[in-house]
């Protein structure tokens, strides 16, 4: 819901159109959309330049190219931040004669984007009106709020009754905030729909999916009645999970379920399995069972026969990684492995120990290990990508980063996102700071949250954690 000062600012944008002679609400929406897009391009350009300055890299495909156009005019003049400071006549000329032709062709004349933008044009009739619209639109906050959807469009759509175009296209922000506060999710939580139909109420084209449902259901009955038939279904379910890990990790749908598949394939998950755990596994995995299995039988006998298609889509490296992960997670007492997870200085002897650990895992042969290490650019980096970075160690590293400063809630949330990424993936490319979910909190990059100086220090902490996968002398060389 839009109220108060923001409502007044959005009303002022609409008033600038209607008092200027544009009364068609659809045309008003169209022109606001184009101008918001132009403003968004400026934000994207700022983010790209911030990334270049912070990371010392060249960002390709920035919205506005470096240098000048064919007539020697700087592309920088097309940015919203420049236009809003121009005189009315100059801004009118630049927007109508240069910006609109630019946005129509920025991705090539033959692109899908170009087809949608082919009719884009400035219909605001004069310089004074355009200047008023730009000035007022620039006052509408576009940072933390979901302004582009909830605040502007939902509110303005309510004004288009005459065009018979009413409708709610997005969940209002205040309702979303209420839901978030009620559920109080934390980093790492998974929110699921607790409702699920029984196998008999769900229609599937694949017979093996229905059989998988039935196998899980019988496992649930075994848990419910505390009988000894659970092992009859546990083994084939584990084999299915193992098969998907071995043969299907190159398939995005399977890759997305990797964490759950590893739990189901292991023994620890089954020690205290519940009806809810089995139901969750059924709902999450049923859609991917048919990707690799042509048939399997569930039976009340002591033996369940499973026929697995010999699939060669997944690479040997992916299969090796899956097996190595299963092995390493059962070796929590290995000193070198603990040092790697905690970011402690490694020695060449530690790397030798880790190599011996993997060689004895049975996950694959020496060629598999060599390929995996080569792809990961180092043995330590490969193993860290499997086991992750210790949460406590990451927290301590960033506590030192924030030491002596009064961190805002926004800064703490941003740091927690980094910690979550490190614990899952073991390291982090600083370029990810300019992608979602980080840009959901800081659309223009970390400098927007921390300031330039502290953002540089933030990147240094990330890079130091990344460097800890190498022996101390190699990292400092």
BABA-88690 format. One record per residue (C-alpha): x, y, z; residue number from 1. Coordinates in Angstrom, 2 decimals. Layout:
// residues N
        u        v        w    n
        X        Y        Z  NUM
...
***
This chain:
// residues 477
        u        v        w    n
     0.00     0.00     0.00    1
     1.24     3.47    -0.90    2
     0.81     6.23     1.66    3
     2.20     9.55     2.83    4
     5.11    11.26     1.17    5
     5.70     8.56    -1.45    6
     2.05     8.71    -2.51    7
     2.36    12.44    -2.98    8
     5.47    12.03    -5.11    9
     3.85     9.40    -7.34   10
     0.72    11.55    -7.66   11
     2.95    14.43    -8.72   12
     4.34    12.32   -11.60   13
     0.84    11.57   -12.86   14
    -0.23    15.19   -12.43   15
     2.69    16.31   -14.61   16
     1.26    14.23   -17.45   17
    -2.38    15.13   -17.00   18
    -1.79    18.87   -16.60   19
     0.50    18.71   -19.64   20
    -2.27    17.38   -21.86   21
    -1.67    13.60   -21.83   22
    -4.89    12.14   -20.44   23
    -4.76     8.60   -21.83   24
    -3.78     6.51   -18.78   25
    -2.22     3.81   -20.94   26
     0.03     6.36   -22.62   27
     0.98     7.70   -19.19   28
     1.93     4.20   -18.06   29
     3.90     3.62   -21.26   30
     5.95     6.80   -20.93   31
     6.60     6.21   -17.21   32
     7.79     2.69   -18.07   33
    10.27     3.97   -20.65   34
    11.59     6.66   -18.34   35
    11.96     4.20   -15.46   36
    13.88     1.92   -17.83   37
    16.22     4.79   -18.74   38
    16.72     5.52   -15.05   39
    17.39     1.83   -14.41   40
    20.08     1.79   -17.10   41
    21.86     4.56   -15.21   42
    21.77     2.45   -12.03   43
    23.18    -0.53   -13.94   44
    25.96     1.66   -15.35   45
    26.78     2.92   -11.85   46
    26.90    -0.65   -10.56   47
    29.23    -1.70   -13.38   48
    31.58     1.22   -12.75   49
    31.55     0.50    -9.00   50
    32.50    -3.10    -9.78   51
    35.38    -1.96   -11.98   52
    36.70     0.42    -9.34   53
    36.30    -2.00    -6.39   54
    37.60    -5.19    -8.02   55
    39.99    -3.75   -10.56   56
    38.36    -5.62   -13.44   57
    36.86    -4.61   -16.76   58
    33.10    -5.14   -16.90   59
    31.91    -6.13   -20.35   60
    28.46    -5.28   -21.73   61
    27.86    -2.18   -19.65   62
    24.59    -0.47   -20.63   63
    26.48     2.53   -22.01   64
    29.70     1.93   -23.96   65
    32.87     3.80   -23.19   66
    33.82     6.67   -25.45   67
    31.73     8.47   -28.05   68
    29.09     7.64   -30.63   69
    29.56     7.92   -34.40   70
    29.08    11.67   -34.25   71
    31.65    12.10   -31.51   72
    29.15    12.69   -28.71   73
    29.86    10.97   -25.36   74
    27.61     8.03   -24.54   75
    27.79     9.27   -20.97   76
    25.38    12.06   -21.93   77
    22.61     9.47   -22.34   78
    22.58     8.63   -18.63   79
    19.71     9.68   -16.40   80
    22.08    11.27   -13.91   81
    23.32    13.61   -16.68   82
    19.95    14.25   -18.30   83
    18.24    15.37   -15.10   84
    20.83    18.15   -14.72   85
    20.49    19.43   -18.31   86
    18.43    22.41   -19.38   87
    14.87    21.61   -20.45   88
    15.57    22.06   -24.17   89
    18.81    20.07   -24.11   90
    17.21    17.21   -22.14   91
    14.24    17.12   -24.54   92
    16.57    16.89   -27.53   93
    18.83    14.22   -25.96   94
    15.95    12.00   -24.75   95
    13.93    12.20   -27.95   96
    16.70    12.19   -30.55   97
    19.39    10.09   -28.88   98
    18.22     8.09   -25.87   99
    15.14     6.48   -27.44  100
    16.98     5.43   -30.64  101
    19.76     4.07   -28.40  102
    17.51     1.91   -26.22  103
    15.70     0.57   -29.30  104
    18.94    -0.76   -30.80  105
    21.09    -1.50   -27.75  106
    20.83    -5.29   -28.18  107
    20.85    -5.46   -31.95  108
    18.12    -4.99   -34.51  109
    17.34    -8.73   -34.76  110
    16.98    -9.47   -31.05  111
    13.73   -10.29   -29.25  112
    14.35    -7.17   -27.19  113
    14.39    -5.07   -30.37  114
    11.03    -6.49   -31.44  115
     9.41    -5.39   -28.20  116
    11.09    -1.98   -28.26  117
    10.53    -1.20   -31.95  118
     7.64     1.17   -31.21  119
     9.31     2.94   -28.29  120
     9.13     6.70   -28.71  121
     8.87     9.84   -26.65  122
     5.33    11.21   -26.86  123
     5.75    13.96   -24.27  124
     5.11    17.00   -26.48  125
     7.43    19.68   -25.11  126
    10.61    20.31   -23.15  127
     8.94    21.91   -20.14  128
     6.64    18.97   -19.56  129
     9.48    16.45   -19.91  130
    11.56    18.38   -17.41  131
     8.69    18.37   -14.88  132
     8.19    14.61   -15.32  133
    11.91    13.88   -14.94  134
    12.21    16.10   -11.88  135
     9.24    14.47   -10.17  136
    10.09    10.91   -11.19  137
    13.60    11.43    -9.87  138
    12.12    12.20    -6.45  139
    10.41     8.79    -6.20  140
    12.67     6.51    -4.10  141
    13.92     3.50    -6.05  142
    16.36     1.94    -3.60  143
    15.13    -0.34    -0.82  144
    11.47    -0.26    -1.78  145
     9.94    -2.44    -4.45  146
     9.03     0.81    -6.16  147
     8.97    -0.31    -9.77  148
     6.20    -2.82    -9.05  149
     4.18    -2.23    -5.92  150
     4.43     1.52    -5.44  151
     4.17     2.90    -8.97  152
     2.41     0.29   -11.07  153
    -0.07    -1.02    -8.52  154
    -1.03     2.49    -7.57  155
    -1.28     3.86   -11.09  156
    -3.13     0.79   -12.36  157
    -5.89     1.67    -9.90  158
    -6.34     4.88   -11.90  159
    -6.94     3.15   -15.23  160
   -10.54     2.06   -14.73  161
   -11.59     4.02   -17.81  162
    -9.28     1.85   -19.92  163
   -10.67    -1.33   -18.34  164
    -7.14    -2.40   -17.44  165
    -7.48    -2.90   -13.68  166
    -5.64    -5.76   -12.07  167
    -3.30    -6.87    -9.32  168
    -0.09    -8.04   -10.91  169
     2.12    -8.30    -7.83  170
     1.78    -9.13    -4.16  171
     1.62    -5.82    -2.23  172
     4.83    -5.10    -0.35  173
     3.11    -4.68     3.03  174
     1.58    -8.16     2.72  175
     4.97    -9.63     1.79  176
     6.55    -7.93     4.80  177
     3.83    -9.30     7.09  178
     4.44   -12.83     5.80  179
     8.19   -12.45     6.32  180
     7.71   -11.22     9.88  181
     5.31   -14.06    10.69  182
     7.58   -16.80     9.35  183
    10.83   -15.11    10.49  184
    13.04   -17.03     8.00  185
    16.76   -17.29     8.65  186
    19.63   -17.77     6.15  187
    19.68   -21.41     5.11  188
    15.99   -22.06     5.88  189
    13.78   -23.66     3.25  190
    10.11   -22.66     3.11  191
     7.88   -25.40     1.72  192
     4.17   -25.92     1.21  193
     3.06   -28.45     3.84  194
     0.15   -29.59     1.70  195
     0.72   -32.52    -0.61  196
    -1.65   -34.82    -2.44  197
    -1.51   -38.57    -2.05  198
    -0.15   -40.64    -4.94  199
    -3.70   -41.61    -5.98  200
    -4.70   -37.95    -6.36  201
    -1.76   -36.94    -8.56  202
    -1.69   -37.72   -12.25  203
     1.68   -38.54   -13.79  204
     2.64   -39.70   -17.23  205
     5.57   -41.73   -15.92  206
     4.70   -45.04   -14.29  207
     8.00   -45.10   -12.42  208
     7.09   -41.86   -10.64  209
     3.92   -43.48    -9.31  210
     5.92   -46.51    -8.21  211
     8.34   -44.23    -6.41  212
     5.37   -42.66    -4.62  213
     4.14   -46.09    -3.61  214
     7.58   -47.15    -2.39  215
     7.81   -44.05    -0.18  216
     4.25   -44.61     1.07  217
     5.07   -48.16     2.13  218
     8.18   -46.86     3.85  219
     5.98   -44.38     5.71  220
     3.67   -47.19     6.79  221
     6.67   -49.14     8.04  222
     7.74   -46.13    10.12  223
     4.21   -45.61    11.41  224
     3.74   -49.22    12.52  225
     7.35   -49.55    13.74  226
     7.80   -52.83    11.90  227
    10.96   -54.24    10.35  228
     9.99   -53.81     6.70  229
    11.52   -50.32     6.38  230
    14.84   -51.80     5.25  231
    12.98   -53.39     2.33  232
    12.33   -49.91     0.92  233
    15.30   -48.06     2.32  234
    17.82   -49.87     0.11  235
    16.11   -49.20    -3.25  236
    15.38   -45.58    -2.30  237
    19.05   -45.07    -1.43  238
    20.05   -46.72    -4.70  239
    17.79   -44.34    -6.60  240
    19.39   -41.36    -4.84  241
    22.89   -42.75    -5.49  242
    22.06   -43.29    -9.14  243
    20.81   -39.75    -9.56  244
    23.97   -38.42    -7.91  245
    26.23   -40.58   -10.06  246
    24.50   -40.06   -13.37  247
    22.43   -36.90   -13.27  248
    24.24   -33.97   -11.65  249
    24.70   -32.33   -15.03  250
    20.91   -32.03   -15.27  251
    19.82   -28.74   -13.62  252
    16.72   -30.24   -12.01  253
    18.81   -32.98   -10.41  254
    21.59   -30.58    -9.42  255
    19.04   -28.45    -7.56  256
    18.16   -31.45    -5.36  257
    21.76   -32.49    -4.71  258
    21.79   -31.73    -0.99  259
    18.66   -33.78    -0.30  260
    19.85   -36.61    -2.54  261
    23.07   -36.87    -0.55  262
    21.12   -37.05     2.70  263
    18.79   -39.76     1.42  264
    21.70   -41.72    -0.05  265
    23.54   -41.68     3.28  266
    22.88   -43.76     6.39  267
    22.59   -40.96     8.94  268
    19.32   -39.63     7.47  269
    17.65   -43.00     7.95  270
    18.60   -43.48    11.59  271
    15.83   -41.20    12.83  272
    13.68   -40.96     9.71  273
    10.12   -39.70    10.23  274
     6.92   -39.66     8.21  275
     7.49   -35.97     7.46  276
    11.05   -36.57     6.24  277
     9.89   -39.30     3.87  278
     7.03   -37.15     2.61  279
     9.38   -34.24     2.02  280
    11.74   -36.52     0.07  281
     8.83   -37.87    -1.99  282
     7.58   -34.42    -2.92  283
    11.04   -33.08    -3.76  284
    12.42   -36.08    -5.67  285
     9.42   -37.51    -7.52  286
     9.77   -35.02   -10.38  287
    13.36   -36.09   -11.15  288
    13.04   -39.87   -10.74  289
    11.81   -40.26   -14.31  290
    14.81   -38.41   -15.72  291
    17.14   -41.42   -15.38  292
    15.00   -44.45   -14.52  293
    13.01   -46.36   -17.09  294
    11.64   -48.81   -14.55  295
    11.94   -50.12   -11.03  296
     9.82   -52.47    -8.99  297
     8.72   -52.12    -5.41  298
     7.76   -55.31    -3.66  299
     6.78   -56.66    -0.28  300
     9.46   -59.33    -0.57  301
    12.94   -59.00     0.90  302
    14.49   -58.02    -2.45  303
    13.63   -55.05    -4.63  304
    14.92   -55.07    -8.20  305
    15.90   -51.79    -9.81  306
    16.86   -51.31   -13.45  307
    18.91   -48.17   -14.02  308
    19.55   -46.75   -17.44  309
    23.25   -46.52   -18.13  310
    23.45   -42.77   -18.60  311
    26.63   -41.00   -19.64  312
    25.37   -37.43   -19.52  313
    27.13   -36.57   -16.27  314
    30.87   -36.12   -16.44  315
    33.30   -38.38   -14.61  316
    34.31   -35.35   -12.54  317
    30.75   -34.82   -11.31  318
    30.43   -38.47   -10.29  319
    33.80   -38.29    -8.56  320
    32.80   -35.12    -6.70  321
    29.56   -36.70    -5.48  322
    31.33   -39.76    -4.11  323
    34.17   -37.73    -2.65  324
    31.69   -35.51    -0.81  325
    30.00   -38.54     0.72  326
    33.37   -39.84     1.87  327
    34.77   -36.57     3.25  328
    31.74   -35.75     5.35  329
    32.39   -38.95     7.31  330
    35.96   -37.86     8.14  331
    35.42   -34.97    10.58  332
    38.51   -35.83    12.65  333
    41.07   -35.43     9.87  334
    43.36   -32.59    11.00  335
    44.21   -31.28     7.52  336
    40.55   -31.32     6.55  337
    39.62   -29.36     9.68  338
    42.31   -26.77     8.95  339
    41.00   -26.38     5.42  340
    37.40   -25.91     6.59  341
    38.43   -23.37     9.20  342
    40.77   -21.35     6.99  343
    43.85   -22.20     9.05  344
    47.26   -21.98     7.36  345
    48.02   -25.13     5.37  346
    51.39   -26.74     4.83  347
    52.52   -28.86     1.87  348
    52.26   -31.83     4.25  349
    48.57   -30.97     4.80  350
    47.94   -31.09     1.07  351
    49.74   -34.43     0.85  352
    47.49   -35.71     3.65  353
    44.37   -34.50     1.84  354
    45.50   -36.10    -1.40  355
    46.07   -39.40     0.40  356
    42.65   -39.07     2.01  357
    40.93   -38.73    -1.36  358
    43.06   -41.43    -2.96  359
    41.88   -43.87    -0.31  360
    38.22   -42.87    -0.58  361
    37.38   -45.20    -3.46  362
    35.57   -42.33    -5.16  363
    37.59   -42.74    -8.33  364
    41.01   -43.33    -9.78  365
    43.98   -40.96    -9.98  366
    42.80   -39.56   -13.31  367
    39.44   -38.58   -11.79  368
    41.22   -36.76    -8.98  369
    43.59   -35.06   -11.38  370
    40.72   -33.78   -13.56  371
    38.72   -32.57   -10.58  372
    41.70   -30.73    -9.12  373
    42.54   -29.18   -12.48  374
    38.96   -27.94   -12.96  375
    38.95   -26.44    -9.46  376
    42.42   -24.93    -9.92  377
    43.96   -26.67    -6.96  378
    43.49   -29.55    -4.54  379
    42.64   -27.33    -1.58  380
    40.11   -25.36    -3.59  381
    38.51   -28.58    -4.85  382
    38.10   -30.06    -1.37  383
    36.90   -26.75     0.09  384
    34.21   -26.61    -2.61  385
    32.94   -29.97    -1.34  386
    33.09   -29.47     2.42  387
    32.42   -25.72     2.55  388
    33.85   -23.15     4.94  389
    33.13   -23.40     8.66  390
    30.31   -21.08     9.73  391
    32.01   -20.06    12.98  392
    35.29   -19.32    11.20  393
    33.50   -17.15     8.64  394
    31.59   -15.35    11.36  395
    34.81   -14.59    13.25  396
    36.49   -13.27    10.10  397
    33.70   -10.77     9.52  398
    33.37    -9.88    13.19  399
    36.94    -8.60    12.89  400
    35.92    -6.72     9.74  401
    33.11    -4.98    11.65  402
    35.13    -4.54    14.85  403
    34.97    -1.03    16.26  404
    32.07    -0.06    14.00  405
    28.37     0.19    14.74  406
    26.99    -1.99    11.98  407
    23.53    -1.26    10.62  408
    20.94    -3.99    10.17  409
    21.44    -3.68     6.41  410
    25.20    -4.22     6.73  411
    24.71    -7.24     9.01  412
    22.23    -8.81     6.57  413
    24.69    -8.27     3.72  414
    27.55    -9.89     5.65  415
    25.29   -12.82     6.61  416
    24.62   -13.46     2.93  417
    28.37   -13.67     2.31  418
    28.82   -16.06     5.25  419
    26.01   -18.26     3.94  420
    27.64   -18.43     0.50  421
    31.05   -19.29     1.96  422
    29.68   -22.06     4.18  423
    27.93   -23.63     1.21  424
    30.57   -23.22    -1.49  425
    33.85   -22.86     0.42  426
    34.94   -19.69    -1.38  427
    33.41   -16.74    -3.17  428
    34.21   -14.81    -6.32  429
    33.92   -11.11    -5.31  430
    32.13   -10.49    -8.61  431
    29.09   -12.18    -7.06  432
    28.69    -9.13    -4.81  433
    27.23    -7.43    -7.88  434
    24.66   -10.15    -8.52  435
    21.54   -11.38    -6.78  436
    20.94   -11.97    -3.88  437
    23.50    -9.31    -2.91  438
    22.06    -6.70    -5.27  439
    18.64    -7.31    -3.67  440
    20.14    -5.56    -0.63  441
    22.53    -3.20    -2.44  442
    21.48    -2.65    -6.08  443
    24.61    -0.59    -6.85  444
    27.07    -2.90    -5.09  445
    28.59    -3.13    -1.59  446
    29.81     0.48    -1.63  447
    26.16     1.48    -1.38  448
    25.96    -0.28     2.01  449
    29.47     0.13     3.44  450
    31.03     3.07     1.64  451
    34.03     2.84    -0.68  452
    36.75     2.34     1.92  453
    34.99    -0.33     3.91  454
    33.84    -2.11     0.73  455
    37.50    -2.50    -0.26  456
    38.19    -4.06     3.14  457
    35.19    -6.38     2.68  458
    36.63    -7.70    -0.59  459
    40.00    -8.17     1.10  460
    38.41   -10.40     3.75  461
    36.72   -12.51     1.07  462
    39.94   -12.85    -0.89  463
    41.90   -13.81     2.24  464
    39.41   -16.62     2.91  465
    39.72   -17.75    -0.71  466
    43.53   -17.71    -0.45  467
    43.51   -19.92     2.65  468
    43.02   -22.99     0.45  469
    46.67   -22.76    -0.60  470
    49.77   -23.54     1.54  471
    50.94   -20.49     3.45  472
    54.10   -19.96     1.44  473
    52.24   -20.37    -1.86  474
    49.54   -17.88    -0.80  475
    52.14   -15.23     0.04  476
    54.39   -15.90    -2.94  477
***
